[in-house]
Amino acid sequence: MFIILCHLGCGILLFTGLGLPAALWALFLYVVRMLATTAIYHRLIAHGSYQAPRLVWWLGSLLAASAGQMGPSWWKAHHQQHHRHVDSSNDPHTPLLPRAGWQGFWRSQAGWLLGESFHPQSLPADIEADPVLRLIDRLHVLPPLALAWLSWWLGGAQWLGAFCLSTTVLYHAVASVNSVAHLFGEQPFATGDASRNNGWVALLTLGEGWHNLHHAFQGSVRQGITIRRGAVRLLPDPTFRFIRLLQHLGWASRLRQPSERALLARSAS
């Protein structure tokens, strides 16, 4: 319901317009909440690609939840189910079923939220054992409502519309990792599934679109890696750079990356 309301809320901008301050607010919210989703929900909580103090887990989860990405238990449970059953009937995000084409794309992009697959099969024990993360998960609707109210308080209807626009675009960008990046792009690594490296998705998601690498090495803190002409090549990965910044600040450690030998051994060519 929240995501649907945000789609409808974008219509506010048809009446108010989108001035530069409101546009900058929308962009700021997009970047900050996208980094919380990619660096905290995905690479830290879902895959343990690096270690961080609990405060980073908690604050990052609040920001990710404020984007309408639900709570950390729900998010990790769904993501694990995607990897466990990738591109099969038990994968809630695959665009290849129930059939390829627009029906599969719709299911992957948004349709699965409206069916039984919205509810994960089980919740991850490690997240449930943390009382703060569990509380954020159960009260996940409060952070986005609070941010919507803050937007209204700062700039009225136009800034509220900017919040809705930022949230809507962010939702579709994140969803495109499991839809578009399983349909279009390169497959430099042998993964046995339809995951692909897609530069446009990587641009929108600050590095998450290098999805074929992610499926080949799920625990890699850096996803911007490919193989070209038999050699390892690095790709733009702003989320990785953000995590490196956390490392320099002492807020991240033990960053996991595959060796060049492992990368070449997994090459699809």
Short mmCIF file of the C-alpha atoms (twelve columns), coordinates in Angstrom:
data_MODEL
# 
_entry.id   MODEL 
# 
loop_
_atom_site.group_PDB 
_atom_site.id 
_atom_site.type_symbol 
_atom_site.label_atom_id 
_atom_site.label_alt_id 
_atom_site.label_comp_id 
_atom_site.label_asym_id 
_atom_site.label_seq_id 
_atom_site.Cartn_x 
_atom_site.Cartn_y 
_atom_site.Cartn_z 
_atom_site.pdbx_PDB_model_num 
ATOM 1   C CA . MET A 1   0.000  0.000   0.000   1 
ATOM 2   C CA . PHE A 2   2.810  2.391   0.820   1 
ATOM 3   C CA . ILE A 3   4.481  1.930   -2.578  1 
ATOM 4   C CA . ILE A 4   1.123  2.357   -4.355  1 
ATOM 5   C CA . LEU A 5   0.470  5.561   -2.404  1 
ATOM 6   C CA . CYS A 6   3.904  6.883   -3.368  1 
ATOM 7   C CA . HIS A 7   3.117  6.252   -7.043  1 
ATOM 8   C CA . LEU A 8   -0.112 8.192   -6.633  1 
ATOM 9   C CA . GLY A 9   1.666  10.877  -4.614  1 
ATOM 10  C CA . CYS A 10  3.873  11.707  -7.584  1 
ATOM 11  C CA . GLY A 11  0.749  13.290  -9.054  1 
ATOM 12  C CA . ILE A 12  1.120  16.125  -6.523  1 
ATOM 13  C CA . LEU A 13  3.928  17.464  -8.708  1 
ATOM 14  C CA . LEU A 14  1.495  17.941  -11.598 1 
ATOM 15  C CA . PHE A 15  -0.090 20.707  -9.538  1 
ATOM 16  C CA . THR A 16  2.902  22.110  -7.645  1 
ATOM 17  C CA . GLY A 17  5.708  21.656  -10.157 1 
ATOM 18  C CA . LEU A 18  9.178  20.561  -9.097  1 
ATOM 19  C CA . GLY A 19  11.464 23.440  -8.166  1 
ATOM 20  C CA . LEU A 20  15.214 23.104  -7.789  1 
ATOM 21  C CA . PRO A 21  15.211 22.841  -3.950  1 
ATOM 22  C CA . ALA A 22  12.579 20.085  -4.037  1 
ATOM 23  C CA . ALA A 23  14.445 18.284  -6.852  1 
ATOM 24  C CA . LEU A 24  17.660 18.381  -4.827  1 
ATOM 25  C CA . TRP A 25  15.763 17.021  -1.822  1 
ATOM 26  C CA . ALA A 26  14.448 14.152  -3.959  1 
ATOM 27  C CA . LEU A 27  17.960 13.429  -5.259  1 
ATOM 28  C CA . PHE A 28  19.451 13.549  -1.757  1 
ATOM 29  C CA . LEU A 29  16.829 11.144  -0.426  1 
ATOM 30  C CA . TYR A 30  17.401 8.847   -3.393  1 
ATOM 31  C CA . VAL A 31  21.179 8.584   -2.986  1 
ATOM 32  C CA . VAL A 32  21.190 8.234   0.809   1 
ATOM 33  C CA . ARG A 33  18.423 5.635   0.903   1 
ATOM 34  C CA . MET A 34  19.804 3.741   -2.073  1 
ATOM 35  C CA . LEU A 35  23.174 3.460   -0.314  1 
ATOM 36  C CA . ALA A 36  21.399 2.230   2.815   1 
ATOM 37  C CA . THR A 37  19.657 -0.431  0.733   1 
ATOM 38  C CA . THR A 38  22.715 -1.541  -1.238  1 
ATOM 39  C CA . ALA A 39  25.499 -1.159  1.334   1 
ATOM 40  C CA . ILE A 40  23.574 -2.114  4.485   1 
ATOM 41  C CA . TYR A 41  20.543 -4.249  3.608   1 
ATOM 42  C CA . HIS A 42  22.221 -6.080  0.746   1 
ATOM 43  C CA . ARG A 43  25.984 -6.301  1.130   1 
ATOM 44  C CA . LEU A 44  26.163 -6.182  4.945   1 
ATOM 45  C CA . ILE A 45  22.969 -7.752  6.304   1 
ATOM 46  C CA . ALA A 46  22.042 -10.166 3.517   1 
ATOM 47  C CA . HIS A 47  25.534 -11.334 2.521   1 
ATOM 48  C CA . GLY A 48  27.983 -10.344 5.256   1 
ATOM 49  C CA . SER A 49  30.379 -8.934  2.660   1 
ATOM 50  C CA . TYR A 50  32.050 -6.908  5.406   1 
ATOM 51  C CA . GLN A 51  31.759 -6.373  9.129   1 
ATOM 52  C CA . ALA A 52  30.510 -3.228  10.840  1 
ATOM 53  C CA . PRO A 53  29.520 -1.973  14.305  1 
ATOM 54  C CA . ARG A 54  25.917 -2.573  15.282  1 
ATOM 55  C CA . LEU A 55  25.194 1.156   15.075  1 
ATOM 56  C CA . VAL A 56  25.869 0.983   11.326  1 
ATOM 57  C CA . TRP A 57  23.390 -1.927  11.061  1 
ATOM 58  C CA . TRP A 58  20.731 -0.027  12.997  1 
ATOM 59  C CA . LEU A 59  21.045 3.387   11.332  1 
ATOM 60  C CA . GLY A 60  21.402 1.837   7.883   1 
ATOM 61  C CA . SER A 61  18.293 -0.262  8.456   1 
ATOM 62  C CA . LEU A 62  16.287 2.789   9.524   1 
ATOM 63  C CA . LEU A 63  17.295 4.615   6.349   1 
ATOM 64  C CA . ALA A 64  16.575 1.617   4.123   1 
ATOM 65  C CA . ALA A 65  13.199 1.107   5.783   1 
ATOM 66  C CA . SER A 66  12.415 4.803   5.175   1 
ATOM 67  C CA . ALA A 67  12.634 4.024   1.445   1 
ATOM 68  C CA . GLY A 68  9.703  1.617   1.711   1 
ATOM 69  C CA . GLN A 69  12.054 -1.373  1.458   1 
ATOM 70  C CA . MET A 70  10.372 -3.050  4.443   1 
ATOM 71  C CA . GLY A 71  12.361 -4.261  7.454   1 
ATOM 72  C CA . PRO A 72  15.730 -6.052  7.584   1 
ATOM 73  C CA . SER A 73  14.280 -9.479  8.422   1 
ATOM 74  C CA . TRP A 74  11.791 -9.334  5.554   1 
ATOM 75  C CA . TRP A 75  14.406 -8.001  3.123   1 
ATOM 76  C CA . LYS A 76  17.064 -10.587 3.945   1 
ATOM 77  C CA . ALA A 77  14.540 -13.447 3.911   1 
ATOM 78  C CA . HIS A 78  13.341 -12.536 0.434   1 
ATOM 79  C CA . HIS A 79  16.839 -12.032 -0.903  1 
ATOM 80  C CA . GLN A 80  18.011 -15.381 0.420   1 
ATOM 81  C CA . GLN A 81  14.997 -17.033 -1.177  1 
ATOM 82  C CA . HIS A 82  15.936 -15.422 -4.501  1 
ATOM 83  C CA . HIS A 83  19.451 -16.846 -4.366  1 
ATOM 84  C CA . ARG A 84  18.335 -20.222 -3.067  1 
ATOM 85  C CA . HIS A 85  15.767 -20.724 -5.850  1 
ATOM 86  C CA . VAL A 86  17.074 -18.361 -8.539  1 
ATOM 87  C CA . ASP A 87  14.995 -18.295 -11.721 1 
ATOM 88  C CA . SER A 88  12.785 -21.173 -10.566 1 
ATOM 89  C CA . SER A 89  9.129  -21.245 -9.563  1 
ATOM 90  C CA . ASN A 90  10.140 -20.636 -5.923  1 
ATOM 91  C CA . ASP A 91  12.038 -17.460 -6.808  1 
ATOM 92  C CA . PRO A 92  9.618  -14.584 -6.091  1 
ATOM 93  C CA . HIS A 93  11.585 -12.200 -8.304  1 
ATOM 94  C CA . THR A 94  12.356 -14.070 -11.511 1 
ATOM 95  C CA . PRO A 95  11.116 -12.424 -14.757 1 
ATOM 96  C CA . LEU A 96  11.245 -15.781 -16.556 1 
ATOM 97  C CA . LEU A 97  8.131  -17.253 -14.903 1 
ATOM 98  C CA . PRO A 98  5.269  -17.983 -15.087 1 
ATOM 99  C CA . ARG A 99  6.318  -17.235 -18.652 1 
ATOM 100 C CA . ALA A 100 8.830  -14.994 -20.380 1 
ATOM 101 C CA . GLY A 101 7.843  -11.593 -21.761 1 
ATOM 102 C CA . TRP A 102 5.737  -8.884  -20.173 1 
ATOM 103 C CA . GLN A 103 3.954  -11.256 -17.795 1 
ATOM 104 C CA . GLY A 104 7.230  -12.409 -16.273 1 
ATOM 105 C CA . PHE A 105 8.620  -8.886  -16.199 1 
ATOM 106 C CA . TRP A 106 5.525  -7.576  -14.393 1 
ATOM 107 C CA . ARG A 107 5.736  -10.368 -11.818 1 
ATOM 108 C CA . SER A 108 9.393  -9.612  -11.157 1 
ATOM 109 C CA . GLN A 109 9.054  -5.829  -11.064 1 
ATOM 110 C CA . ALA A 110 5.942  -5.469  -8.932  1 
ATOM 111 C CA . GLY A 111 3.412  -8.276  -9.247  1 
ATOM 112 C CA . TRP A 112 5.004  -10.488 -6.597  1 
ATOM 113 C CA . LEU A 113 4.279  -7.822  -3.979  1 
ATOM 114 C CA . LEU A 114 0.560  -8.290  -4.559  1 
ATOM 115 C CA . GLY A 115 0.487  -12.072 -4.106  1 
ATOM 116 C CA . GLU A 116 1.283  -14.727 -1.541  1 
ATOM 117 C CA . SER A 117 5.005  -14.473 -2.305  1 
ATOM 118 C CA . PHE A 118 5.003  -11.141 -0.468  1 
ATOM 119 C CA . HIS A 119 5.332  -13.133 2.749   1 
ATOM 120 C CA . PRO A 120 8.744  -14.826 3.118   1 
ATOM 121 C CA . GLN A 121 8.867  -18.525 3.915   1 
ATOM 122 C CA . SER A 122 10.855 -17.883 7.121   1 
ATOM 123 C CA . LEU A 123 12.744 -15.082 8.858   1 
ATOM 124 C CA . PRO A 124 16.541 -15.082 9.362   1 
ATOM 125 C CA . ALA A 125 17.491 -16.077 12.902  1 
ATOM 126 C CA . ASP A 126 20.462 -13.692 13.157  1 
ATOM 127 C CA . ILE A 127 18.343 -10.615 12.434  1 
ATOM 128 C CA . GLU A 128 15.528 -11.803 14.678  1 
ATOM 129 C CA . ALA A 129 18.042 -12.239 17.529  1 
ATOM 130 C CA . ASP A 130 18.892 -8.509  17.453  1 
ATOM 131 C CA . PRO A 131 16.113 -6.669  19.350  1 
ATOM 132 C CA . VAL A 132 16.754 -3.344  17.582  1 
ATOM 133 C CA . LEU A 133 16.682 -4.862  14.086  1 
ATOM 134 C CA . ARG A 134 13.617 -6.875  15.007  1 
ATOM 135 C CA . LEU A 135 11.881 -3.708  16.226  1 
ATOM 136 C CA . ILE A 136 12.769 -1.860  13.012  1 
ATOM 137 C CA . ASP A 137 11.404 -4.792  11.045  1 
ATOM 138 C CA . ARG A 138 8.082  -4.844  12.888  1 
ATOM 139 C CA . LEU A 139 7.669  -1.058  12.804  1 
ATOM 140 C CA . HIS A 140 9.058  -0.630  9.293   1 
ATOM 141 C CA . VAL A 141 6.145  1.607   8.255   1 
ATOM 142 C CA . LEU A 142 7.107  4.349   10.729  1 
ATOM 143 C CA . PRO A 143 10.423 5.549   9.144   1 
ATOM 144 C CA . PRO A 144 8.882  6.282   5.705   1 
ATOM 145 C CA . LEU A 145 5.872  7.986   7.277   1 
ATOM 146 C CA . ALA A 146 8.191  10.104  9.433   1 
ATOM 147 C CA . LEU A 147 10.256 11.056  6.373   1 
ATOM 148 C CA . ALA A 148 7.096  11.925  4.440   1 
ATOM 149 C CA . TRP A 149 6.018  14.178  7.305   1 
ATOM 150 C CA . LEU A 150 9.490  15.792  7.439   1 
ATOM 151 C CA . SER A 151 9.306  16.493  3.712   1 
ATOM 152 C CA . TRP A 152 5.923  18.154  4.153   1 
ATOM 153 C CA . TRP A 153 7.168  20.163  7.127   1 
ATOM 154 C CA . LEU A 154 10.232 21.384  5.222   1 
ATOM 155 C CA . GLY A 155 8.588  22.392  1.966   1 
ATOM 156 C CA . GLY A 156 4.887  21.681  1.883   1 
ATOM 157 C CA . ALA A 157 3.117  19.740  -0.850  1 
ATOM 158 C CA . GLN A 158 5.906  20.123  -3.400  1 
ATOM 159 C CA . TRP A 159 8.497  18.538  -1.111  1 
ATOM 160 C CA . LEU A 160 6.046  15.795  -0.211  1 
ATOM 161 C CA . GLY A 161 5.661  15.137  -3.927  1 
ATOM 162 C CA . ALA A 162 9.447  15.087  -4.242  1 
ATOM 163 C CA . PHE A 163 9.582  12.461  -1.484  1 
ATOM 164 C CA . CYS A 164 7.024  10.338  -3.334  1 
ATOM 165 C CA . LEU A 165 8.933  10.706  -6.608  1 
ATOM 166 C CA . SER A 166 12.246 9.759   -4.974  1 
ATOM 167 C CA . THR A 167 10.695 6.732   -3.267  1 
ATOM 168 C CA . THR A 168 8.928  5.539   -6.417  1 
ATOM 169 C CA . VAL A 169 12.017 5.781   -8.616  1 
ATOM 170 C CA . LEU A 170 14.112 4.082   -5.924  1 
ATOM 171 C CA . TYR A 171 11.636 1.218   -5.678  1 
ATOM 172 C CA . HIS A 172 11.726 0.549   -9.422  1 
ATOM 173 C CA . ALA A 173 15.509 0.882   -9.560  1 
ATOM 174 C CA . VAL A 174 15.958 -1.737  -6.836  1 
ATOM 175 C CA . ALA A 175 13.370 -4.016  -8.455  1 
ATOM 176 C CA . SER A 176 15.149 -3.725  -11.820 1 
ATOM 177 C CA . VAL A 177 18.118 -5.655  -10.392 1 
ATOM 178 C CA . ASN A 178 16.002 -8.817  -10.323 1 
ATOM 179 C CA . SER A 179 13.967 -8.035  -13.439 1 
ATOM 180 C CA . VAL A 180 15.993 -6.120  -16.038 1 
ATOM 181 C CA . ALA A 181 19.334 -7.581  -14.896 1 
ATOM 182 C CA . HIS A 182 17.966 -11.098 -15.467 1 
ATOM 183 C CA . LEU A 183 16.926 -10.218 -19.025 1 
ATOM 184 C CA . PHE A 184 19.451 -7.835  -20.576 1 
ATOM 185 C CA . GLY A 185 23.217 -7.541  -20.270 1 
ATOM 186 C CA . GLU A 186 26.454 -9.493  -20.330 1 
ATOM 187 C CA . GLN A 187 27.253 -12.773 -18.602 1 
ATOM 188 C CA . PRO A 188 31.031 -12.790 -18.104 1 
ATOM 189 C CA . PHE A 189 30.774 -15.385 -15.316 1 
ATOM 190 C CA . ALA A 190 29.314 -18.886 -15.406 1 
ATOM 191 C CA . THR A 191 26.484 -18.944 -12.869 1 
ATOM 192 C CA . GLY A 192 23.930 -21.368 -14.320 1 
ATOM 193 C CA . ASP A 193 21.176 -18.739 -14.126 1 
ATOM 194 C CA . ALA A 194 19.990 -15.688 -16.074 1 
ATOM 195 C CA . SER A 195 21.809 -13.038 -14.006 1 
ATOM 196 C CA . ARG A 196 23.522 -10.360 -16.077 1 
ATOM 197 C CA . ASN A 197 25.766 -7.345  -15.723 1 
ATOM 198 C CA . ASN A 198 23.701 -4.343  -16.802 1 
ATOM 199 C CA . GLY A 199 25.323 -0.913  -16.851 1 
ATOM 200 C CA . TRP A 200 22.089 1.083   -16.805 1 
ATOM 201 C CA . VAL A 201 20.827 -0.810  -13.757 1 
ATOM 202 C CA . ALA A 202 24.241 -0.336  -12.114 1 
ATOM 203 C CA . LEU A 203 23.974 3.416   -12.717 1 
ATOM 204 C CA . LEU A 204 20.538 3.628   -11.105 1 
ATOM 205 C CA . THR A 205 21.435 1.393   -8.159  1 
ATOM 206 C CA . LEU A 206 24.944 2.709   -7.433  1 
ATOM 207 C CA . GLY A 207 26.633 -0.529  -8.484  1 
ATOM 208 C CA . GLU A 208 24.066 -3.270  -7.876  1 
ATOM 209 C CA . GLY A 209 23.471 -3.818  -11.583 1 
ATOM 210 C CA . TRP A 210 26.667 -5.869  -11.950 1 
ATOM 211 C CA . HIS A 211 24.370 -8.740  -11.068 1 
ATOM 212 C CA . ASN A 212 26.151 -11.576 -12.860 1 
ATOM 213 C CA . LEU A 213 29.254 -11.000 -10.731 1 
ATOM 214 C CA . HIS A 214 27.050 -10.955 -7.647  1 
ATOM 215 C CA . HIS A 215 25.541 -14.336 -8.468  1 
ATOM 216 C CA . ALA A 216 28.996 -15.741 -9.166  1 
ATOM 217 C CA . PHE A 217 30.457 -14.387 -5.897  1 
ATOM 218 C CA . GLN A 218 27.588 -13.536 -3.550  1 
ATOM 219 C CA . GLY A 219 29.860 -12.505 -0.694  1 
ATOM 220 C CA . SER A 220 31.966 -10.044 -2.683  1 
ATOM 221 C CA . VAL A 221 31.861 -6.541  -1.245  1 
ATOM 222 C CA . ARG A 222 32.724 -5.231  -4.712  1 
ATOM 223 C CA . GLN A 223 30.305 -6.094  -7.498  1 
ATOM 224 C CA . GLY A 224 31.799 -3.910  -10.211 1 
ATOM 225 C CA . ILE A 225 34.017 -6.588  -11.761 1 
ATOM 226 C CA . THR A 226 33.981 -8.254  -15.175 1 
ATOM 227 C CA . ILE A 227 36.170 -10.327 -17.493 1 
ATOM 228 C CA . ARG A 228 37.212 -8.882  -20.849 1 
ATOM 229 C CA . ARG A 229 39.641 -10.504 -23.255 1 
ATOM 230 C CA . GLY A 230 40.688 -12.954 -20.601 1 
ATOM 231 C CA . ALA A 231 41.572 -10.285 -18.033 1 
ATOM 232 C CA . VAL A 232 39.841 -8.932  -14.918 1 
ATOM 233 C CA . ARG A 233 38.422 -5.438  -15.364 1 
ATOM 234 C CA . LEU A 234 36.958 -3.174  -12.670 1 
ATOM 235 C CA . LEU A 235 33.674 -1.366  -13.209 1 
ATOM 236 C CA . PRO A 236 32.181 1.695   -11.463 1 
ATOM 237 C CA . ASP A 237 30.732 0.671   -8.096  1 
ATOM 238 C CA . PRO A 238 29.733 3.660   -5.909  1 
ATOM 239 C CA . THR A 239 28.395 1.383   -3.175  1 
ATOM 240 C CA . PHE A 240 31.806 -0.254  -2.865  1 
ATOM 241 C CA . ARG A 241 33.419 3.206   -2.650  1 
ATOM 242 C CA . PHE A 242 30.975 4.130   0.102   1 
ATOM 243 C CA . ILE A 243 31.889 0.987   2.042   1 
ATOM 244 C CA . ARG A 244 35.566 1.834   1.578   1 
ATOM 245 C CA . LEU A 245 34.794 5.249   3.094   1 
ATOM 246 C CA . LEU A 246 33.189 3.496   6.055   1 
ATOM 247 C CA . GLN A 247 36.362 1.427   6.339   1 
ATOM 248 C CA . HIS A 248 38.560 4.551   6.421   1 
ATOM 249 C CA . LEU A 249 36.319 5.939   9.173   1 
ATOM 250 C CA . GLY A 250 36.704 2.740   11.170  1 
ATOM 251 C CA . TRP A 251 33.072 1.709   10.610  1 
ATOM 252 C CA . ALA A 252 33.735 -1.263  8.302   1 
ATOM 253 C CA . SER A 253 36.293 -4.040  8.326   1 
ATOM 254 C CA . ARG A 254 37.137 -7.431  6.818   1 
ATOM 255 C CA . LEU A 255 35.936 -6.570  3.335   1 
ATOM 256 C CA . ARG A 256 35.554 -9.759  1.280   1 
ATOM 257 C CA . GLN A 257 36.624 -9.898  -2.370  1 
ATOM 258 C CA . PRO A 258 37.379 -12.831 -4.693  1 
ATOM 259 C CA . SER A 259 40.948 -13.272 -5.877  1 
ATOM 260 C CA . GLU A 260 41.885 -12.693 -9.505  1 
ATOM 261 C CA . ARG A 261 42.500 -16.427 -9.812  1 
ATOM 262 C CA . ALA A 262 38.991 -17.222 -8.595  1 
ATOM 263 C CA . LEU A 263 37.482 -14.651 -10.934 1 
ATOM 264 C CA . LEU A 264 39.265 -16.074 -13.977 1 
ATOM 265 C CA . ALA A 265 38.353 -19.621 -12.989 1 
ATOM 266 C CA . ARG A 266 34.661 -18.643 -12.999 1 
ATOM 267 C CA . SER A 267 34.867 -16.940 -16.406 1 
ATOM 268 C CA . ALA A 268 32.166 -17.970 -18.843 1 
ATOM 269 C CA . SER A 269 34.507 -17.767 -21.845 1 
# 
